[in-house]
Amino acid sequence: MHIEFRHLRTIKAIHDTGGLARAADVLNITQSALSHQIKGIETQAGVELFVRRSKPLKLSSAGMKLLAAAERILPQVAELEAEFEGLVAGKAGRLHIAIECHACFEWLFPVLEQFRKAWPEVDVDIRPGLAFEAMPALKREEVDLVVTSDPEALPQTDFTPLFDYDPVFVAAASHPLAAKSAISAEDFAGETLITYPVDRPRLDIFSQLLTPAKVEPAEVRQVELTAVILMLVASNRGVSVLPDWVVRQVRYNADYVTRPLVALDGSTGITRRLYAATRTEETTLPFMSHLIRLARQEVVKLQRP
């Protein structure tokens, strides 16, 4: 027996209207074509679907079973069609995000809250891209956007700039290094460096300064939360390097000082850039473009003095 969606719609239309003529009008076909369709269904099923001499036309017990199937299946099909229309129109989809920047959670959450309200039909999820390789996951379509500071020449992948930031040295106001106007790699040699729990190649202080300069801190202490890092720094338990926008709100607090880093070429200040990595065919999706725009707007608020 071969049942098609049109057969289910036919059964439901006849039941709802109570007659062939009205059902034919609803289905926008002739009454003759509708009768032919019913005979075809009954021939395949081997049973009668209607009580022929009843007015209004009534379904037989077999017809009621088919009606039950129609009332269960047709709404699911309609919902699926609506989802596909949303995908085609760019109103719906999936946005799973991986973050290679540990501090970016504090920046991204307000962005996602605004995004959720604007795009309720988009499935949003966020994963820290620290426990797995985020860029291969993007290629495998396990995630849809990666926040990263390390753009690569990858096929079919776009790296859209989000914003620039400066990693800055943070220490207690009473720390000896607070007297310096800028901090060089050698200054870290005898210090306890407090960092996020991230592999060294993904930390700016190591990738941009200490590793190339072959300088090793006296100790590295890993801490999950920014607030705890700043508390430890204020207590003179160590020093840290954080993005300038993270510490901007406490820059003028008497307990802290921030100082620029001296780059390997001797210039003062190291500037890094965050990117949104996406698959090329999805970069221009309306909801993807809106998320990137919201991300840029939010960081402007964070960078204000």
DRENDO-1510 file (C-alpha; in Angstrom, 1 decimal, always signed):
<recs>
REC; n; res; u; v; w
REC; 1; MET; +0.0; +0.0; +0.0 .
REC; 2; HIS; +1.4; +3.4; -1.1 .
REC; 3; ILE; +0.1; +6.3; +0.9 .
REC; 4; GLU; +0.9; +9.9; -0.2 .
REC; 5; PHE; +0.5; +13.2; +1.6 .
REC; 6; ARG; -2.2; +14.1; -0.9 .
REC; 7; HIS; -4.2; +11.1; +0.2 .
REC; 8; LEU; -4.0; +12.2; +3.9 .
REC; 9; ARG; -5.1; +15.7; +2.9 .
REC; 10; THR; -8.0; +14.2; +1.0 .
REC; 11; ILE; -9.3; +12.1; +3.8 .
REC; 12; LYS; -9.0; +15.1; +6.3 .
REC; 13; ALA; -10.7; +17.5; +3.9 .
REC; 14; ILE; -13.7; +15.1; +3.3 .
REC; 15; HIS; -14.1; +14.5; +7.0 .
REC; 16; ASP; -13.9; +18.2; +7.8 .
REC; 17; THR; -16.3; +19.4; +5.1 .
REC; 18; GLY; -18.7; +16.4; +5.2 .
REC; 19; GLY; -19.0; +16.0; +1.4 .
REC; 20; LEU; -17.1; +15.4; -1.8 .
REC; 21; ALA; -18.2; +18.7; -3.5 .
REC; 22; ARG; -17.0; +20.9; -0.6 .
REC; 23; ALA; -13.8; +18.9; -0.1 .
REC; 24; ALA; -13.0; +19.2; -3.8 .
REC; 25; ASP; -13.3; +23.0; -3.5 .
REC; 26; VAL; -11.0; +23.0; -0.5 .
REC; 27; LEU; -8.5; +20.9; -2.3 .
REC; 28; ASN; -8.9; +22.9; -5.5 .
REC; 29; ILE; -9.6; +19.9; -7.7 .
REC; 30; THR; -12.7; +18.6; -9.5 .
REC; 31; GLN; -15.2; +16.4; -7.8 .
REC; 32; SER; -14.5; +13.8; -10.4 .
REC; 33; ALA; -10.8; +13.8; -9.8 .
REC; 34; LEU; -11.5; +13.5; -6.0 .
REC; 35; SER; -13.7; +10.5; -6.5 .
REC; 36; HIS; -11.1; +8.9; -8.7 .
REC; 37; GLN; -8.5; +9.5; -6.0 .
REC; 38; ILE; -10.7; +7.9; -3.3 .
REC; 39; LYS; -11.2; +4.8; -5.4 .
REC; 40; GLY; -7.5; +4.5; -6.0 .
REC; 41; ILE; -6.8; +4.7; -2.2 .
REC; 42; GLU; -9.5; +2.1; -1.5 .
REC; 43; THR; -8.1; -0.2; -4.2 .
REC; 44; GLN; -4.7; -0.1; -2.7 .
REC; 45; ALA; -6.0; -0.5; +0.9 .
REC; 46; GLY; -8.4; -3.3; +0.0 .
REC; 47; VAL; -11.1; -1.8; +2.2 .
REC; 48; GLU; -13.7; +0.9; +1.9 .
REC; 49; LEU; -12.8; +4.2; +3.6 .
REC; 50; PHE; -16.4; +5.7; +3.6 .
REC; 51; VAL; -19.9; +4.7; +4.5 .
REC; 52; ARG; -21.3; +5.3; +1.1 .
REC; 53; ARG; -25.0; +5.9; +1.9 .
REC; 54; SER; -24.5; +8.3; +4.8 .
REC; 55; LYS; -25.2; +12.0; +4.7 .
REC; 56; PRO; -23.0; +13.8; +5.5 .
REC; 57; LEU; -20.4; +11.4; +4.1 .
REC; 58; LYS; -18.9; +9.5; +7.0 .
REC; 59; LEU; -15.6; +7.6; +7.3 .
REC; 60; SER; -15.6; +3.9; +7.9 .
REC; 61; SER; -13.6; +2.4; +10.7 .
REC; 62; ALA; -10.7; +1.9; +8.2 .
REC; 63; GLY; -11.1; +5.5; +7.1 .
REC; 64; MET; -11.0; +6.7; +10.8 .
REC; 65; LYS; -7.6; +5.0; +11.1 .
REC; 66; LEU; -6.3; +6.8; +8.1 .
REC; 67; LEU; -7.8; +10.1; +9.4 .
REC; 68; ALA; -5.9; +9.6; +12.7 .
REC; 69; ALA; -2.7; +9.2; +10.7 .
REC; 70; ALA; -3.5; +12.3; +8.7 .
REC; 71; GLU; -4.1; +14.4; +11.9 .
REC; 72; ARG; -0.8; +13.2; +13.4 .
REC; 73; ILE; +1.4; +13.4; +10.3 .
REC; 74; LEU; +0.1; +16.5; +8.4 .
REC; 75; PRO; +0.9; +19.0; +11.3 .
REC; 76; GLN; +4.4; +17.6; +11.5 .
REC; 77; VAL; +4.9; +18.0; +7.7 .
REC; 78; ALA; +3.6; +21.6; +7.9 .
REC; 79; GLU; +6.0; +22.3; +10.7 .
REC; 80; LEU; +8.9; +20.9; +8.7 .
REC; 81; GLU; +7.9; +22.9; +5.6 .
REC; 82; ALA; +7.8; +26.1; +7.8 .
REC; 83; GLU; +11.3; +25.3; +9.1 .
REC; 84; PHE; +12.6; +24.8; +5.6 .
REC; 85; GLU; +11.1; +28.1; +4.5 .
REC; 86; GLY; +12.8; +29.8; +7.4 .
REC; 87; LEU; +16.1; +28.3; +6.4 .
REC; 88; VAL; +15.7; +29.4; +2.8 .
REC; 89; ALA; +14.7; +32.9; +4.0 .
REC; 90; GLY; +17.6; +33.0; +6.5 .
REC; 91; LYS; +15.3; +33.4; +9.5 .
REC; 92; ALA; +16.1; +30.0; +11.0 .
REC; 93; GLY; +19.1; +27.8; +11.3 .
REC; 94; ARG; +21.8; +26.7; +13.7 .
REC; 95; LEU; +24.5; +28.8; +15.3 .
REC; 96; HIS; +26.9; +26.7; +17.4 .
REC; 97; ILE; +29.9; +28.9; +18.6 .
REC; 98; ALA; +33.4; +27.8; +19.7 .
REC; 99; ILE; +35.5; +30.3; +21.6 .
REC; 100; GLU; +39.3; +30.2; +21.6 .
REC; 101; CYS; +39.4; +33.3; +23.7 .
REC; 102; HIS; +38.8; +32.5; +27.4 .
REC; 103; ALA; +38.1; +36.1; +28.4 .
REC; 104; CYS; +35.5; +36.4; +25.6 .
REC; 105; PHE; +32.8; +34.7; +27.5 .
REC; 106; GLU; +32.1; +37.9; +29.5 .
REC; 107; TRP; +31.9; +39.9; +26.2 .
REC; 108; LEU; +29.9; +37.3; +24.2 .
REC; 109; PHE; +27.0; +36.5; +26.7 .
REC; 110; PRO; +25.4; +40.0; +26.4 .
REC; 111; VAL; +25.7; +39.7; +22.6 .
REC; 112; LEU; +23.9; +36.3; +22.6 .
REC; 113; GLU; +21.2; +37.6; +24.8 .
REC; 114; GLN; +20.4; +40.3; +22.3 .
REC; 115; PHE; +20.7; +37.8; +19.4 .
REC; 116; ARG; +18.3; +35.4; +21.1 .
REC; 117; LYS; +15.6; +37.9; +21.2 .
REC; 118; ALA; +16.1; +39.0; +17.6 .
REC; 119; TRP; +16.4; +35.4; +16.2 .
REC; 120; PRO; +14.2; +33.1; +18.3 .
REC; 121; GLU; +14.2; +30.4; +15.5 .
REC; 122; VAL; +17.9; +30.1; +15.5 .
REC; 123; ASP; +19.4; +27.2; +17.6 .
REC; 124; VAL; +22.2; +28.8; +19.6 .
REC; 125; ASP; +24.8; +26.9; +21.5 .
REC; 126; ILE; +28.2; +27.9; +22.8 .
REC; 127; ARG; +31.2; +25.7; +23.4 .
REC; 128; PRO; +34.6; +26.7; +24.8 .
REC; 129; GLY; +37.0; +25.9; +22.0 .
REC; 130; LEU; +39.8; +25.1; +24.5 .
REC; 131; ALA; +39.2; +21.4; +25.0 .
REC; 132; PHE; +39.1; +20.6; +21.3 .
REC; 133; GLU; +40.4; +21.8; +17.9 .
REC; 134; ALA; +37.9; +24.5; +17.0 .
REC; 135; MET; +38.9; +25.1; +13.3 .
REC; 136; PRO; +38.7; +21.4; +12.3 .
REC; 137; ALA; +35.3; +21.3; +14.1 .
REC; 138; LEU; +34.2; +24.2; +11.9 .
REC; 139; LYS; +35.3; +22.4; +8.7 .
REC; 140; ARG; +33.4; +19.2; +9.9 .
REC; 141; GLU; +30.3; +21.4; +10.5 .
REC; 142; GLU; +30.2; +20.5; +14.2 .
REC; 143; VAL; +30.3; +24.3; +15.0 .
REC; 144; ASP; +29.3; +27.2; +12.8 .
REC; 145; LEU; +31.4; +30.1; +14.1 .
REC; 146; VAL; +34.8; +30.2; +15.9 .
REC; 147; VAL; +36.0; +33.3; +17.8 .
REC; 148; THR; +39.8; +33.3; +17.3 .
REC; 149; SER; +42.8; +35.5; +17.2 .
REC; 150; ASP; +44.7; +33.3; +14.9 .
REC; 151; PRO; +43.4; +33.5; +11.3 .
REC; 152; GLU; +44.6; +30.8; +8.9 .
REC; 153; ALA; +44.6; +30.4; +5.1 .
REC; 154; LEU; +41.9; +27.8; +5.0 .
REC; 155; PRO; +39.7; +27.0; +1.9 .
REC; 156; GLN; +36.1; +28.0; +2.1 .
REC; 157; THR; +36.6; +29.8; +5.4 .
REC; 158; ASP; +36.2; +33.5; +6.1 .
REC; 159; PHE; +37.8; +35.3; +8.9 .
REC; 160; THR; +35.8; +38.5; +9.6 .
REC; 161; PRO; +37.5; +41.0; +11.9 .
REC; 162; LEU; +35.6; +41.8; +15.1 .
REC; 163; PHE; +37.8; +44.2; +17.1 .
REC; 164; ASP; +41.4; +44.9; +18.1 .
REC; 165; TYR; +42.7; +44.8; +21.7 .
REC; 166; ASP; +45.9; +45.2; +23.6 .
REC; 167; PRO; +47.1; +42.6; +26.0 .
REC; 168; VAL; +48.3; +44.6; +29.1 .
REC; 169; PHE; +50.3; +43.8; +32.1 .
REC; 170; VAL; +48.3; +43.9; +35.4 .
REC; 171; ALA; +49.9; +44.1; +38.9 .
REC; 172; ALA; +49.2; +45.4; +42.3 .
REC; 173; ALA; +49.9; +49.0; +42.8 .
REC; 174; SER; +52.5; +48.1; +45.4 .
REC; 175; HIS; +54.4; +45.7; +43.1 .
REC; 176; PRO; +58.0; +46.7; +42.2 .
REC; 177; LEU; +57.2; +46.5; +38.4 .
REC; 178; ALA; +54.4; +49.1; +38.9 .
REC; 179; ALA; +57.1; +51.7; +38.8 .
REC; 180; LYS; +57.9; +50.9; +35.2 .
REC; 181; SER; +56.2; +52.6; +32.3 .
REC; 182; ALA; +56.2; +49.5; +30.1 .
REC; 183; ILE; +56.9; +45.8; +30.8 .
REC; 184; SER; +59.3; +43.7; +28.7 .
REC; 185; ALA; +59.7; +39.9; +28.5 .
REC; 186; GLU; +62.6; +39.8; +30.8 .
REC; 187; ASP; +60.5; +41.4; +33.6 .
REC; 188; PHE; +58.5; +38.1; +33.9 .
REC; 189; ALA; +61.5; +35.9; +34.7 .
REC; 190; GLY; +61.1; +36.1; +38.4 .
REC; 191; GLU; +57.4; +36.4; +38.6 .
REC; 192; THR; +54.4; +34.2; +39.3 .
REC; 193; LEU; +52.3; +34.6; +36.2 .
REC; 194; ILE; +48.5; +34.1; +36.7 .
REC; 195; THR; +46.7; +33.0; +33.5 .
REC; 196; TYR; +43.5; +31.4; +32.3 .
REC; 197; PRO; +43.6; +27.6; +32.1 .
REC; 198; VAL; +44.6; +27.6; +28.5 .
REC; 199; ASP; +47.4; +26.0; +26.6 .
REC; 200; ARG; +50.4; +28.3; +26.2 .
REC; 201; PRO; +50.2; +28.7; +22.4 .
REC; 202; ARG; +46.7; +30.2; +22.9 .
REC; 203; LEU; +47.8; +32.8; +25.5 .
REC; 204; ASP; +48.9; +36.1; +24.1 .
REC; 205; ILE; +51.6; +36.6; +26.7 .
REC; 206; PHE; +53.3; +33.3; +25.6 .
REC; 207; SER; +52.6; +33.3; +21.9 .
REC; 208; GLN; +53.5; +37.0; +21.3 .
REC; 209; LEU; +56.2; +37.6; +23.9 .
REC; 210; LEU; +57.6; +35.0; +26.3 .
REC; 211; THR; +58.0; +32.0; +24.0 .
REC; 212; PRO; +59.8; +33.9; +21.2 .
REC; 213; ALA; +62.0; +35.7; +23.8 .
REC; 214; LYS; +62.7; +32.3; +25.5 .
REC; 215; VAL; +61.7; +33.7; +28.9 .
REC; 216; GLU; +60.2; +31.5; +31.5 .
REC; 217; PRO; +58.3; +32.9; +34.5 .
REC; 218; ALA; +59.2; +31.6; +38.0 .
REC; 219; GLU; +55.8; +30.0; +38.2 .
REC; 220; VAL; +52.6; +29.8; +36.2 .
REC; 221; ARG; +49.3; +29.6; +38.1 .
REC; 222; GLN; +46.1; +28.9; +36.2 .
REC; 223; VAL; +42.8; +30.4; +37.3 .
REC; 224; GLU; +39.4; +30.1; +35.7 .
REC; 225; LEU; +37.7; +33.4; +36.5 .
REC; 226; THR; +38.8; +36.9; +35.7 .
REC; 227; ALA; +37.5; +38.2; +39.0 .
REC; 228; VAL; +39.7; +35.7; +40.9 .
REC; 229; ILE; +42.7; +36.6; +38.8 .
REC; 230; LEU; +42.3; +40.3; +39.7 .
REC; 231; MET; +41.8; +39.4; +43.4 .
REC; 232; LEU; +45.0; +37.5; +43.4 .
REC; 233; VAL; +46.9; +40.2; +41.6 .
REC; 234; ALA; +45.6; +42.8; +44.1 .
REC; 235; SER; +46.8; +40.6; +46.9 .
REC; 236; ASN; +50.3; +40.6; +45.3 .
REC; 237; ARG; +50.1; +36.8; +44.7 .
REC; 238; GLY; +51.4; +37.3; +41.2 .
REC; 239; VAL; +51.0; +39.3; +38.0 .
REC; 240; SER; +48.9; +38.8; +34.9 .
REC; 241; VAL; +48.4; +39.8; +31.3 .
REC; 242; LEU; +44.8; +40.4; +30.2 .
REC; 243; PRO; +43.0; +42.0; +27.3 .
REC; 244; ASP; +42.7; +45.8; +27.9 .
REC; 245; TRP; +38.9; +45.7; +27.6 .
REC; 246; VAL; +38.7; +43.1; +30.4 .
REC; 247; VAL; +40.5; +45.3; +32.9 .
REC; 248; ARG; +39.3; +48.7; +31.6 .
REC; 249; GLN; +36.7; +49.0; +34.3 .
REC; 250; VAL; +39.3; +48.6; +37.1 .
REC; 251; ARG; +42.1; +50.5; +35.4 .
REC; 252; TYR; +41.6; +53.5; +37.7 .
REC; 253; ASN; +41.2; +51.4; +40.9 .
REC; 254; ALA; +44.0; +52.2; +43.4 .
REC; 255; ASP; +44.6; +48.4; +43.9 .
REC; 256; TYR; +45.7; +47.8; +40.3 .
REC; 257; VAL; +48.0; +49.2; +37.7 .
REC; 258; THR; +48.1; +48.3; +34.0 .
REC; 259; ARG; +51.1; +48.8; +31.8 .
REC; 260; PRO; +51.7; +48.2; +28.1 .
REC; 261; LEU; +54.0; +45.4; +27.0 .
REC; 262; VAL; +57.2; +46.0; +25.1 .
REC; 263; ALA; +57.1; +44.1; +21.8 .
REC; 264; LEU; +60.0; +42.0; +20.6 .
REC; 265; ASP; +61.0; +44.7; +18.1 .
REC; 266; GLY; +61.3; +47.2; +21.0 .
REC; 267; SER; +58.1; +49.1; +20.3 .
REC; 268; THR; +55.6; +49.8; +23.1 .
REC; 269; GLY; +52.3; +48.0; +23.0 .
REC; 270; ILE; +51.1; +44.7; +21.4 .
REC; 271; THR; +47.9; +44.8; +19.4 .
REC; 272; ARG; +45.9; +41.7; +18.7 .
REC; 273; ARG; +42.7; +41.2; +16.6 .
REC; 274; LEU; +39.8; +38.9; +17.2 .
REC; 275; TYR; +38.0; +37.3; +14.2 .
REC; 276; ALA; +34.8; +35.4; +13.6 .
REC; 277; ALA; +35.7; +32.4; +11.5 .
REC; 278; THR; +32.8; +31.0; +9.5 .
REC; 279; ARG; +32.2; +28.7; +6.5 .
REC; 280; THR; +32.2; +30.9; +3.4 .
REC; 281; GLU; +28.7; +29.9; +2.2 .
REC; 282; GLU; +27.3; +30.9; +5.6 .
REC; 283; THR; +29.1; +34.2; +6.3 .
REC; 284; THR; +26.4; +36.3; +4.6 .
REC; 285; LEU; +23.4; +34.5; +6.2 .
REC; 286; PRO; +21.2; +37.3; +7.7 .
REC; 287; PHE; +21.4; +36.0; +11.3 .
REC; 288; MET; +25.2; +35.4; +11.0 .
REC; 289; SER; +25.7; +39.0; +9.8 .
REC; 290; HIS; +23.6; +40.3; +12.6 .
REC; 291; LEU; +25.5; +38.4; +15.3 .
REC; 292; ILE; +28.8; +39.8; +14.0 .
REC; 293; ARG; +27.3; +43.3; +14.0 .
REC; 294; LEU; +26.1; +42.9; +17.6 .
REC; 295; ALA; +29.5; +41.6; +18.7 .
REC; 296; ARG; +31.2; +44.7; +17.3 .
REC; 297; GLN; +28.7; +47.0; +19.0 .
REC; 298; GLU; +29.0; +45.3; +22.4 .
REC; 299; VAL; +32.8; +45.6; +22.5 .
REC; 300; VAL; +32.5; +49.4; +21.9 .
REC; 301; LYS; +30.7; +49.6; +25.2 .
REC; 302; LEU; +33.4; +47.5; +26.9 .
REC; 303; GLN; +36.2; +49.7; +25.5 .
REC; 304; ARG; +34.8; +53.0; +26.9 .
REC; 305; PRO; +36.7; +54.5; +29.8 .
</recs>
